[in-house]
Amino acid sequence: MAGDAVKGTSGRFAVSEAWFRNLGDMNNYAASTGGRTSLFDVPLHYLFNDMSNGNGSWDMRGLQFAGFTEANGALSVSFVDNHDTDQTGGALFSPVSNLKMLAYAYILTRDKGYHCVFYRDYYEYGLGAQIKKLIAIRKANGYGAAAEYTSVNDANVYAYSRAGDTSHKGLMELLNDGGSAASKGITTPFKSASLTDATGNNAGTITTDANGYAVFPVGARSYAVWVPTSGTTTPPPTGGTTAVAFNVTYSGTVSGQDVYVLGSTAQLGAWNTANAIKLSGAAYPVWKGTINPTSGTAVSFKYIRKDAAGNVLYEGGANRTFTPSGTSQTRNDTWQ
């Protein structure tokens, strides 16, 4: 394939289109190609399209741990729109017409993936100045461990932070698709710190307490990226990813059936069988695949058998559990 000549070679990069809206299909495609090419995050684009079509009624908690970018950031290229999704009358026409800058704020502050800006958004649709400012924020502050705020987020507001590192102070982001301004009390990584909104969308300074807590405002149908100008940073206990090789011995399949991994995190399908990760049967009866869950975060999972019609058989016994650690890890299991 095209990626063979460039992927993994110093200074070169390959990206391909695998136009699957389903995250499980994206994960399976990445596994079958052996990671030889990055992939555009099509599922994430369609989440932005859903947000756009909702135009204020979509549940912003759908952005939590979202898309192929979260599941496999090392191989993901996130985008908001492109020449296909923007082409009126085209088969893939699905523009992010509303709330587009919220989508750009999301991808351009993300810790995972490569991030792609659409030419027409930057040069023709009047968004260039705002996108340029987000790029500058990323370059200055988009470093360090990431944190989702699942207990803070609601149907209108999504929050996300980067803790910074020894040379960069990090950021606290809020996205609001609602018709009214909102405020959120958040315990950030930034203790006794003063923060300003680097986007210019909000004036003034917010000061956190000794625990990193403060109330952050965000305008209606708008976004804010609050960045520290002083204070100390305590990174949240989140890390990168661990390349986990799953090897399970199972001979109970017939033609048309395959073995999958299904578990508690987004990278393992979030217990949705439609998003389960297909393993390769090339070494039958051992089924193999590599998945990249978040390091240091405990996961539970099972192996399942599934056919093309969607019929599912779970292995027996209790859920398997482990905590990914290090850069790589191997599991050698036998179907229960």
N, C-alpha and C positions, 0 to 999 in steps of 0.2 A: 504494500500500500504506500501512498505518497509519504506518509510520516516516517517510513523506515529510513529514508535518506537524511532526515533532519532531527527528529525527536531524540533528545538525549545527547546530541552533538553540541559541543560548546559554542555558544553564541547564536544558535539557530533555534527556530521555533516553528511548530506546525499546528494548525487548527483546522478542524473539519466540521461540516454540518451533518448532524444526525437529527433529523427533524421529528423528534419524539416529544410529545407533550407529557407523557407519563415518565416519572422519575425512574421507575423500575426499568423501563426500556433503556433509558440513558445509562444507568448503572451496568446493565447487561452488555450494552454495546461497548462501553469502556473496558469491561472485563474481557470481552471476546477479542478486542484488538490489542490487548496486552499493554495498554497505556502508551501506545506509540504515537498518539496524536491527542491534542486537547480538543474539546468539544464546546460549541456555543451552548450556553445554558438556556435552551428552549423552554423548559418548564418554568423557569423564573420569568422569562418574557411573558408567558401567558398569565402568570400571577399578576404582573403589572397591568396586563390588558384587562384582567378581571377587576383590578382596583380602579382602572380608568373607566370602565363601563359602569361600575357601581357609582362612581362620581360622588363619593361621600357616604354611600350606604354599605360599601364592602367592609368586612371585618379585618382591620389592620393586623390582627394577631396572625393572619395568614402569612405574614412576612417572617415569622419566627423560624429560625433554622431552615430557611427556604431554599428550594431548588437544588440543581446539580452542584452549584457553587458550595453549598453547605455539605453536601454528601461527598464530594470529591473535588475540593478546591484546587488541588494540584493539577487537575486536568480541565478545569472549567474556565470558560471565557464568558463573562456576564455582559449582557447588553440590554438596552431598553427597546430600541427599534432598529431595523435595518432596511435595506432596499426592498426586501420582500414584504415585510410586515407593513411598510409604508406605501406600497404600490396599490393604488385604488383599482379594484376589480381583479387583483391578482388572487391566486389560489390561497396564499398565505396572508392575505390582508387582515391585519389585526393590530391596528395602531394604538399606541398609548397616547390618546389625544388629550385626556384630562389628567391633571396631577403629575405630569411627566417629570417635573423637577424633584418630586418626592422619590421617584424611581431612581433618578440619577444620584441623589443624595445617598440612597441606599447602597448602590453598587460602588460608588466612588469612595466610601468610607470603610467598605468591607475588608476584613483581614484575609479572606480567602479568595482565590481566583485571580484571573487577569480581567481587566475591565476595559470595555470597548465603547467609544463614543461615536454616535452616528453623525456622519458628515453634515447631513441636512439640518439636524438639530442644532449643531454648533454654528453653521455658516448661513443657513437659510431661514430657520424658524425662530430666530431672535433669542435663542437660549445660550449663545456663546459666552456672554459675560458671566452668567450665573454658573455655567459648567466650568469655566476657567477658574472661577473663585473656589469651587469645590475641589478641583484638581490641586490648587495651591494649598488648600487646607489638608488634603491627603498627604501632599509632599512634606508639609510641616508637622502634621500631628497624627497621621494615620499609621501609628506604630503600636506594637505591644499587644498583649493579650486582649481578646474580645470578650464582651459580656452581653448576653441577652437578659431582658428584664421581664420575664414571663408573668411575674406577680404584679407588675406595674402596668403593663400594656392593657389596652382595652379596645373596643371596636373602632375607635377613632385615632388613637395615639399609639405609636410604636417607638420604643426607646432602645438604644444600643450605644455601647461605649468601647473605646480602645484605651488601654491603660497607659500607653506611652512606654518609653524605655529610658535609658540613661541620657540620651541626647534629645528626646522628643517628649512633649508633655501630654500627648494623648488628646482625646475628645469625648464629648457627650452629645449624642445626637437624638433629636426627637422629630418624628414625622406625624403630621396631623392632617387627615383627609376630611375632617369634620367642618361644618359651616360656622363653628364658633371657636374662638381662641381657647386654649386649654393650658393647664399647669399640672405638673406631675412631681410628687415628692419622690426622690430617688437617692439611694445610697450609692454614690459613685466611687471610683478608685481614688478620688482626689480629696485629700484631707486638709481641712483648714486652708482651702484654696479659693482664689478669686478667678471667676471665669467670665468671658465675654463671648457673644455670638459672632463667630468669625464670618458668617454669611452676610451680616449686616441687617438681617431680618428683624432682630430684636435689639433695642438699645439697652444700655445699662450694664451693671455687673452683678453677678450672683456669687455669693460667698457660702461655701460649704462649712459644716461644723467639723469637729475633731474626728467624727466617724465618716466623714465624706458626704453627709446628707445635706440636701438643699431642695428647694422647690424651683423647678425650671419651667418657664413659659414657652409656648410655641403658638404662632398665629394660626388663624383659620385657613385651611387649605394651604398650609405652608410647612416649612421645615426650619430647624435650628440646629447649628453645630456649635455647642459651647466648648471653648478651649481654655485651659488653665493659663493664667498669666503669672500665678504664684502658687506656692503651697507644695505639698508632698504627695507622692503617688504610691499607692499600695495596689499592685496588680492583683486581679481576681485569680482564684486558683484554677485557671483554665490554661490548657496548653495547646500544642499543635495536634497533629494526627499521628496515629501508629498504623503502619501497613500490616494488617493482620491477614495471614494466609490461613484460610479455612480448608481443612482436608477432612472429609467425612466418608467413611466406608459404608456403602449401602448398595445391596444388589436386588432390591425389591421393586425395580422399575421395569416397565415394558415399553415398547416403542411409543413415542409421543409423550412420555412422562420424563420430567427432569426434577432435580433436587435443587432447592433454594435455601438461602439463609434469611430468616425473618426475626427482627428483634425490636428493642425498645427505643432506639434512637433513629433519627432521620436517615443516617447512613445505612442503617439496617432495615429500613422500610417502615419504621414506626408502627409495627404490628398491623400494617395494611398489606394483605396478601398481594394486592395489585402492584405493590412497590417492592416485593421481595426480590432479593438478589440471586440471580440464576448462577449456579455453579457449572463448571465444565465437566462433562463425563468422558473426556478424552482418555483418562487413566482408569476408566471403569474397572472394578466397582468403587474406586475412590473418586469422589467428586471434589473439585478444587476451585478456589477463587480467592482473590485478594480484595479486601475492603479496607477503607481508611477511616475508622471511628476516631473520635476525639480522645487524645491521651489523657489519662487520669480520671476519666468519667466512667463509672461502672455501667455495664450494659447487661441485659438479659436477652436470651435469644433461643430459638429452636430451629432445627432443620425441618423443612416441609417438602412434600412431594406434590407437584402440580402438573396438570396437563393443559393442552391448548384450550380446552373448554372452561378452564378455571377451577376444576375440581381439585380440592386440596386435602391432603392427608398430613397431619402433624405427627412427628415422632412422639413416642410415649415419654413418661417421666416428667419430672419438674423442669421448669425453664433452666437452661444453662446460664451461668453468670461468670463474668470475669471483668477485670479492669485493664484496658489497653495501656501499655507502658513502653517507653523507648521508641526507637524509630521503626522497629519491625518486631513481629511476634508471630508464632506459628501455633495453630491448634490442630491436633490430630485426634479426631473423634470417631466414634462408631455409633451409627443410628441406634437409638434406644427403642 
